[in-house]
Amino acid sequence: MAVEIGDKAEAECKSNQEIAVTRKPIGYVIPVLRLLTFAATLSATLVMALNKQTKTFVVATVGTTPIKATFTAKFSHTPAFVFFVIANGMASFHSILMLVIELFGHKYDLKGLRFVIIPVLDIFTVALISGAANAAAFMGELGRNGNSHARWNKICDRFKKYCDHGSAAMLVSFIAVLILIIITAISILKLHKRNSTSYSTLH
């Protein structure tokens, strides 16, 4: 009888070790994705916040003398771009905070509460930066093509560098949204497995 119990204990110990080994590489997936999200949102924030272009144009001609005027295009002129910078800045802070919680949260965990809070905060962040990126993309499309019905002129034919930098920031922000959706899906699956394990243990 004692031999059977010992064999079972040894088998369980081996199975637990195998599970730990198989799960160890998976444990690094979310932190790596968090770092990628941080890099993407921070890049989008800085590129858009520093996006500025100044050009001089001939606006009229008096006789043979051209009248010139200098114009500056920058993100603060458009509320959608200001929202974009704020949202991606908040997402950058969120990514770092969640990374710290992922790595050290188990030391201060309260009945597994972090497994619920993290996906919820991730969903809020996805909604925030996806809304900001879509608003910025709408304004970017307007800047590139204008709107003949509303008689809004396009500006990207004159401020090409400004528009290209803005487009790059939006693209990186959409990549961050995609990564965050993947992180959220993984977090929800982890929460589901945890609940399933707790339920099977109780029954």
Secondary structure as the mmCIF struct_conf table of DSSP 4:
data_model
#
loop_
_struct_conf.conf_type_id
_struct_conf.id
_struct_conf.beg_label_comp_id
_struct_conf.beg_label_asym_id
_struct_conf.beg_label_seq_id
_struct_conf.end_label_comp_id
_struct_conf.end_label_asym_id
_struct_conf.end_label_seq_id
HELX_RH_AL_P HELX_RH_AL_P1 ALA A 2 ILE A 26
TURN_TY1_P TURN_TY1_P1 GLY A 27 TYR A 28
HELX_RH_AL_P HELX_RH_AL_P2 VAL A 29 ALA A 49
TURN_TY1_P TURN_TY1_P2 LEU A 50 LEU A 50
STRN STRN1 LYS A 52 VAL A 62
TURN_TY1_P TURN_TY1_P3 GLY A 63 THR A 64
STRN STRN2 THR A 65 LYS A 74
HELX_RH_3T_P HELX_RH_3T_P1 PHE A 75 HIS A 77
BEND BEND1 THR A 78 THR A 78
HELX_RH_AL_P HELX_RH_AL_P3 PRO A 79 PHE A 104
HELX_RH_3T_P HELX_RH_3T_P2 GLY A 105 LYS A 107
BEND BEND2 TYR A 108 TYR A 108
BEND BEND3 LEU A 110 LEU A 110
TURN_TY1_P TURN_TY1_P4 LYS A 111 LEU A 113
HELX_RH_AL_P HELX_RH_AL_P4 ARG A 114 ASN A 145
STRN STRN3 ASN A 147 ASN A 147
TURN_TY1_P TURN_TY1_P5 SER A 148 ARG A 151
STRN STRN4 TRP A 152 TRP A 152
HELX_LH_PP_P HELX_LH_PP_P1 ASN A 153 LYS A 154
TURN_TY1_P TURN_TY1_P6 CYS A 156 ARG A 158
HELX_RH_AL_P HELX_RH_AL_P5 LYS A 160 LEU A 202
#
